[in-house]
Amino acid sequence: MSASAQIRRLAAPLFRRAIAQSTALRFAARGGRSLVLLYHRILPDDLPPDPIVPSVPVSLFRRQVEVLIDAGDVVPLTDLVNAPHRGQHPRFALTFDDDHTGYVETVLPVLQARRMPAAFFLSGRGLHGLPPYWWTSVECSLRTHGLDFTRTTLGVNGHTANDIAVELEQSGRAAQLVSRLPPVNEQGMTSTDVRALALAGMTIGFHTLHHPVLTTESGHALEAALSDGRLDLAEAAGTSVDFLAYPHGRASAVVAEAAEQAHYAAAFTTGGRPITFESDRFLLDRWEPGRLEAEEFAAQLAMRLLRPPTPTRANRHKRAGERVAATGVTH
């Protein structure tokens, strides 16, 4: 465990106290710090957690939303990125990655009930008749056929679902290997789903069509990854697609430069740090809270806002080749 991680662990009990949280929130607001939150799947309460992709029960998501409302202002991603702010309350933005059909049925009603904005970073795979993401096929096999069948069919050595996912991702041949599994009968997001989110006032961002690890791409392949499918997604949404979420949360100075050259307004990775108006717009961090209950979520929210913010563009060269640390697969 790193020294900073040890400090955060020791400080966690302190930040469960209301006075510590309010002090941290005021400090963050006056310093112009904001936090972008990331979710992958919000599931009905009667469904079990997905084996690979981080998922949150909808009732827990509602409780986390209430904490955010009490802690500060939830604003559209565009406002958070484009407008400098120093006030009494910190600002937050909600973001969701991947083409999960539950976004319209499960997430949108929660957001609309609280008149809350959010951004959805979509690939638009269903618009092109592409199969589900490779990890969706693995999850389906794990649920239907079990761990041993899935591991043997894929030819991998992982002893847990996460081990299998990490091994597939690191192989660079995930899509090829997953083609060995039984086909998945799952429809992706349709143009109607995309339009429904946009008509509800949600921001539609791009997550790339094929979800590659962009730090392994270069030249024309990198340019194509950042552009292929973007205009089709914009047409389905009926609006421009100006924001990018890097697949797997991974970026570098080279990838950030390519995103800027592709005329995105901003691009997001992971890492969990707050952002300021001075932060590099093409290497903006997000935080995925996962299944934190309300009390711990509030404490971690305050602690996150006190971390050093995402660096400025002037420091981009220091991040060249950097890959976001993760204990598992980051989508």
Secondary structure, DSSP 8 states (H G I E B T S, - for coil): --HHHHHHHHHTTGGGSHHHHHHHHHHHHHTT-EEEEEESEEE-TTS---SSS-EEEHHHHHHHHHHHHHHSEE--HHHHHHS---SSS-EEEEEEES--THIIIIIHHHHHHTT---EEEE--GGGGT----HHHHHHHHHHHH-HHHHHHHHT---SSHHHHHHHHHHHT-HHHHHTTS---------HHHHHHHHHTT-EEEE--SS---GGG--HHHHHHHHHTTHHHHHHHHTS---EEE-GGG---HHHHHHHHHTT-SEEE--S---B-TTB-TTSB--B--TT--HHHHHHHHHHHHHS----BGGGGGGGTT-----SS---
